[in-house]
Amino acid sequence: MARPAKSENRNTRADILNAAATAFAAQGFHQASLADIGRDVGISARTILHHFASKEDLFDEVIRAKLFEPIGVGIRRALDSDMPVELKLPLIMQQVFDVWSGHPRLLSLTLAEFLRPSGMGKQMVLEYVMPLLTEIERFVKQDITPPMPANAPFREIMAQILLMHATRLSMQDVSQQVFEADNTQEIFRRLLDMLFQWETPRLA
């Protein structure tokens, strides 16, 4: 019997990711089963494990493909563009928000993994979040003139804003009662102004 073509394998993998994203969003990580995901694609759970090492590996790939990979593409496109610097950073932040707003349930599951002591969130931070923050930080501190001061806590501020907005999106309808208006971009702009004016603390 002839082996499946590579394009067929890629299509099957993409179908599995899409079905898994729907299942995880609807049922949660623990409730969604490989059998249910496979049924939606027309394959068995065993076939899924031919493409992904485990259910955890499948979930990790879903989060990467849906929440972080599109952001990385958008960030690099914005950084390489000719638009003014003052427009690039808000655009990058907006791209993050746009991607995440399309998958609020997956985002809430990811936050849960960040908070769970034995969850997959810590590895996701190291693999997906830190490289993106590092790339943006290198841009603002090395590639523009004048650069942001080297000691400005850019990554810390970015991480806190992203966490705040991820929480907001995950809360969905309740977020309107807690946050009232969405001022994230304005907060980000003001914090950027502060970071570009950051001074080294004077010793007493």
C-alpha positions as a printed NumPy array, in Angstrom:
array([[  0.   ,   0.   ,   0.   ],
       [  1.339,   3.413,  -0.93 ],
       [  2.227,   5.734,   1.929],
       [  0.091,   8.898,   2.306],
       [  1.505,  11.915,   0.513],
       [  3.111,  14.621,   2.635],
       [  0.419,  17.1  ,   1.627],
       [ -2.224,  14.634,   2.823],
       [ -0.434,  14.329,   6.175],
       [ -0.276,  18.122,   6.479],
       [ -3.977,  18.417,   5.705],
       [ -4.838,  15.742,   8.267],
       [ -2.698,  17.469,  10.882],
       [ -4.388,  20.806,  10.183],
       [ -7.827,  19.171,  10.389],
       [ -6.913,  17.622,  13.733],
       [ -5.714,  20.975,  15.073],
       [ -8.924,  22.702,  14.009],
       [-11.134,  19.97 ,  15.47 ],
       [ -9.11 ,  19.931,  18.675],
       [ -9.33 ,  23.717,  19.004],
       [-13.121,  23.492,  18.744],
       [-13.312,  20.595,  21.216],
       [-10.989,  22.166,  23.786],
       [-12.834,  25.488,  23.563],
       [-16.222,  23.838,  24.017],
       [-15.391,  21.172,  26.601],
       [-12.094,  22.145,  28.199],
       [ -8.828,  20.241,  28.073],
       [ -9.738,  17.441,  30.484],
       [-13.244,  16.783,  29.166],
       [-12.371,  16.771,  25.462],
       [-11.294,  13.304,  24.347],
       [ -9.099,  12.207,  21.481],
       [-11.9  ,   9.892,  20.386],
       [-14.317,  12.823,  20.051],
       [-11.72 ,  14.902,  18.202],
       [-10.944,  12.014,  15.874],
       [-14.622,  11.429,  15.193],
       [-14.993,  15.019,  13.986],
       [-12.13 ,  14.491,  11.546],
       [-13.139,  10.972,  10.523],
       [-10.126,   9.221,  12.031],
       [ -9.364,   7.217,  15.16 ],
       [ -7.71 ,   8.38 ,  18.36 ],
       [ -4.784,   6.131,  17.452],
       [ -4.326,   8.029,  14.194],
       [ -4.218,  11.31 ,  16.116],
       [ -1.359,   9.873,  18.168],
       [  0.465,   9.197,  14.913],
       [  0.581,  12.982,  14.405],
       [  0.864,  14.127,  18.037],
       [  2.701,  12.374,  20.844],
       [ -0.073,  12.86 ,  23.403],
       [ -3.199,  14.834,  24.209],
       [ -0.98 ,  17.338,  26.034],
       [  1.173,  17.709,  22.937],
       [ -1.949,  18.279,  20.83 ],
       [ -3.203,  20.964,  23.224],
       [  0.189,  22.663,  23.184],
       [  0.181,  22.691,  19.376],
       [ -3.348,  24.116,  19.302],
       [ -2.346,  26.973,  21.596],
       [  0.781,  27.647,  19.55 ],
       [ -1.084,  27.599,  16.233],
       [ -4.122,  29.611,  17.313],
       [ -2.809,  32.058,  19.92 ],
       [  0.904,  32.629,  19.329],
       [  2.063,  31.743,  15.817],
       [ -0.155,  34.385,  14.117],
       [  1.087,  36.958,  16.624],
       [  4.719,  36.188,  15.794],
       [  4.03 ,  36.67 ,  12.083],
       [  2.267,  39.981,  12.735],
       [  5.016,  41.253,  15.02 ],
       [  7.766,  40.564,  12.486],
       [  5.76 ,  42.149,   9.7  ],
       [  5.199,  45.279,  11.781],
       [  8.828,  45.525,  12.898],
       [ 10.051,  45.175,   9.309],
       [  7.624,  47.771,   7.95 ],
       [  8.458,  51.399,   7.148],
       [  5.784,  52.878,   9.405],
       [  6.864,  55.289,  12.172],
       [  8.046,  53.711,  15.412],
       [  5.285,  55.379,  17.408],
       [  2.753,  53.464,  15.305],
       [  4.505,  50.1  ,  15.274],
       [  4.213,  49.257,  18.96 ],
       [  0.475,  50.041,  19.321],
       [ -0.098,  48.065,  16.102],
       [  1.765,  45.084,  17.534],
       [ -0.306,  45.225,  20.694],
       [ -3.52 ,  45.483,  18.687],
       [ -2.535,  42.441,  16.626],
       [ -2.115,  40.458,  19.831],
       [ -5.535,  41.569,  21.053],
       [ -7.186,  40.769,  17.706],
       [ -5.78 ,  37.223,  17.627],
       [ -6.699,  36.522,  21.226],
       [-10.19 ,  37.991,  20.944],
       [-10.939,  35.355,  18.306],
       [-10.274,  32.527,  20.784],
       [-11.366,  33.678,  24.262],
       [-12.077,  30.174,  25.539],
       [ -8.685,  28.836,  24.431],
       [ -7.12 ,  31.879,  26.046],
       [ -8.849,  31.154,  29.357],
       [ -7.631,  27.545,  29.22 ],
       [ -4.102,  28.821,  28.633],
       [ -4.35 ,  31.16 ,  31.625],
       [ -5.539,  28.236,  33.722],
       [ -2.431,  26.307,  32.706],
       [ -0.278,  29.296,  33.69 ],
       [ -1.8  ,  29.257,  37.171],
       [ -1.908,  25.487,  37.716],
       [  1.296,  24.435,  39.568],
       [  1.773,  21.348,  37.394],
       [  0.268,  22.911,  34.267],
       [  1.807,  23.349,  30.847],
       [  1.723,  27.134,  31.141],
       [  5.292,  27.605,  32.351],
       [  6.691,  25.843,  29.303],
       [  4.367,  27.827,  27.041],
       [  5.717,  31.063,  28.508],
       [  9.288,  29.99 ,  27.813],
       [  8.589,  28.692,  24.31 ],
       [  6.049,  31.199,  22.97 ],
       [  5.798,  34.354,  25.085],
       [  9.427,  35.061,  25.996],
       [ 10.805,  34.925,  22.42 ],
       [  8.175,  37.439,  21.27 ],
       [  8.833,  39.798,  24.178],
       [ 12.58 ,  39.492,  23.64 ],
       [ 12.24 ,  40.341,  19.944],
       [ 10.175,  43.455,  20.66 ],
       [ 12.485,  44.513,  23.489],
       [ 15.522,  44.223,  21.236],
       [ 13.783,  46.459,  18.725],
       [ 12.96 ,  49.252,  21.209],
       [ 16.328,  49.126,  22.978],
       [ 18.72 ,  48.545,  20.073],
       [ 17.148,  49.119,  16.67 ],
       [ 15.561,  52.554,  16.99 ],
       [ 16.909,  56.06 ,  17.587],
       [ 16.756,  57.192,  20.277],
       [ 16.499,  53.77 ,  21.948],
       [ 14.588,  53.   ,  25.091],
       [ 16.949,  53.069,  28.121],
       [ 18.561,  49.689,  28.651],
       [ 17.378,  49.455,  32.259],
       [ 13.727,  50.238,  31.471],
       [ 11.557,  47.25 ,  32.557],
       [  9.973,  46.825,  29.126],
       [  9.327,  43.079,  29.278],
       [  7.805,  43.336,  32.74 ],
       [  5.406,  46.074,  31.651],
       [  4.509,  44.233,  28.441],
       [  3.877,  41.001,  30.327],
       [  1.597,  42.74 ,  32.81 ],
       [ -0.435,  44.438,  30.072],
       [ -0.787,  41.188,  28.149],
       [ -1.852,  39.337,  31.288],
       [ -4.37 ,  42.056,  32.13 ],
       [ -5.925,  41.961,  28.669],
       [ -5.898,  38.157,  28.512],
       [ -7.806,  38.123,  31.794],
       [-10.257,  40.66 ,  30.426],
       [-10.922,  38.633,  27.282],
       [-11.244,  35.401,  29.252],
       [-13.882,  36.915,  31.52 ],
       [-15.966,  37.844,  28.457],
       [-19.356,  39.313,  29.521],
       [-18.316,  39.759,  33.148],
       [-15.355,  41.878,  32.071],
       [-17.697,  44.759,  31.189],
       [-18.79 ,  44.952,  34.798],
       [-15.232,  44.82 ,  36.122],
       [-13.311,  46.941,  33.608],
       [-16.157,  49.112,  32.211],
       [-14.258,  50.556,  29.198],
       [-11.345,  49.003,  27.322],
       [ -8.46 ,  51.399,  27.985],
       [ -5.667,  48.909,  27.34 ],
       [ -4.167,  50.708,  24.353],
       [ -4.214,  54.062,  26.124],
       [ -2.582,  52.508,  29.188],
       [  0.031,  50.951,  26.909],
       [  0.812,  54.287,  25.199],
       [  1.247,  56.08 ,  28.506],
       [  3.458,  53.339,  29.896],
       [  5.559,  53.459,  26.722],
       [  6.096,  57.199,  27.237],
       [  7.194,  56.46 ,  30.788],
       [  9.567,  53.694,  29.68 ],
       [ 11.254,  55.898,  27.061],
       [ 11.906,  58.45 ,  29.816],
       [ 13.14 ,  55.866,  32.298],
       [ 16.065,  57.014,  34.423],
       [ 18.58 ,  55.047,  36.412],
       [ 17.682,  55.356,  40.122],
       [ 20.121,  57.592,  41.98 ],
       [ 22.045,  56.047,  44.83 ],
       [ 21.313,  57.586,  48.217]])
